[in-house]
Amino acid sequence: MIFGSEQGGRGLSRALVGAALLLGACAGKAEKESSQSPSGTAGSGFGAGGDQNAGAGGPSASAGSMPALHCEKVTCESIPTTCKRIVQGPNDCCPSCPDTGCEACPVVDCEEGTHSETAPGDCCASCVADPPDACLIGQKDYAAFRAQLLEKYGGSGCKNSAECTLLLEDNVCGYACNIALPTSTARNLLPNLESNAKQSCATCDPPPRSECEQATAACVNGKCVAIDG
């Protein structure tokens, strides 16, 4: 009987040891899976949210080298070539010169047709020619274009006065009465002049207008002309 009790106790001990080992293994597996879970942070080396770039060397470390968006439309001012020290802040669009090394500039009095302007690299302003007037340039271009069209559309000539007509030019570039052209080509003149005038004389004031005198279209020596009516 004593032998049987000892044998039963040994069996119970082995069973208890086996259960303890099984529980320990399960607990270790659960802990390992928890540490590998995406929501866990232990042993991952990541900060909150798992962003491994949040530390040194990530995008935030190089952000200072990116061009500032507020500088896209900024044009830097000229700095004199005599500048002794050029500085620029980390968030500035342009450098500045706290010590230009320039002497006091004289007062500039420019003549008509010129204006005061400081050239890049210069300390002081000087007189330079005014830019060409856009309206005057446009009017010259229009006049040349108009002459070409009159020669082109009037070149077909005429056989009799019934083949001639008179036109009124009235646009932002020019105003003219009694323009004589052959009826076969006259319809092309005014639309072409109007289209060119809108571009050439966009900055001009409208030309002066007057009442047109009475005239008649006539064919003289094979050309359409306007004669007093």
Residue pairs with C-beta under 8 A, 6 or more apart in sequence:
34 40
35 42
35 43
38 50
41 48
44 50
45 52
46 52
47 54
47 55
51 58
52 58
53 59
53 60
54 60
64 90
68 91
68 93
70 93
71 93
74 93
74 94
76 93
76 94
76 95
77 94
78 118
78 119
78 120
78 121
78 122
79 86
79 95
79 96
79 97
79 100
79 121
80 97
80 100
80 101
80 102
80 121
80 122
80 123
81 121
81 122
82 100
82 101
82 102
82 123
83 97
83 99
83 100
83 101
84 97
84 99
84 100
84 101
85 97
85 98
85 99
86 95
86 96
86 97
87 95
87 96
87 97
87 98
88 94
88 95
88 96
100 123
101 123
102 123
102 124
103 123
105 123
105 124
105 125
106 124
108 116
108 124
108 125
108 126
108 127
110 116
110 127
111 127
113 129
113 130
114 127
114 128
114 129
114 130
115 127
115 128
115 130
116 125
116 126
116 127
116 128
117 125
117 126
117 127
117 128
118 124
118 125
118 126
119 126
119 128
134 203
135 201
135 203
135 204
135 205
138 173
138 199
138 200
138 201
138 202
138 203
138 204
139 173
139 200
139 201
139 204
141 196
141 200
142 173
142 174
142 193
142 196
142 197
142 200
142 201
143 174
145 193
145 196
145 200
146 174
146 193
146 196
149 188
149 189
149 192
149 193
150 179
150 181
150 189
152 185
153 181
153 182
153 185
153 186
153 188
153 189
154 180
154 181
154 182
154 185
154 223
154 224
156 182
156 184
156 185
157 182
157 222
157 223
157 224
158 164
158 182
158 219
158 222
158 223
158 224
159 219
159 222
160 219
161 216
161 217
161 218
161 219
163 182
163 183
163 184
163 219
163 224
164 180
164 181
164 182
164 183
164 217
164 218
164 219
164 224
164 225
165 180
165 181
165 182
165 183
165 186
165 217
165 224
166 178
166 179
166 180
166 215
166 216
166 217
166 226
167 178
167 179
167 180
167 181
167 186
167 189
167 190
168 176
168 177
168 178
168 179
168 212
169 175
169 176
169 177
169 179
169 190
169 193
170 209
171 193
171 194
171 197
171 198
171 201
172 197
172 198
172 201
172 202
172 204
172 206
172 207
173 193
173 196
173 197
173 200
173 201
173 204
173 207
174 193
174 197
174 207
175 207
175 208
175 209
175 210
177 210
177 212
177 213
177 215
178 212
178 213
178 215
178 226
179 189
179 226
180 217
180 218
180 224
180 225
180 226
181 189
181 224
182 224
213 228
213 229
214 228
214 229
215 226
215 227
215 228
215 229
216 226
216 227
216 228
216 229
217 224
217 225
217 226
218 224
218 225
218 226
218 227
219 225
220 227
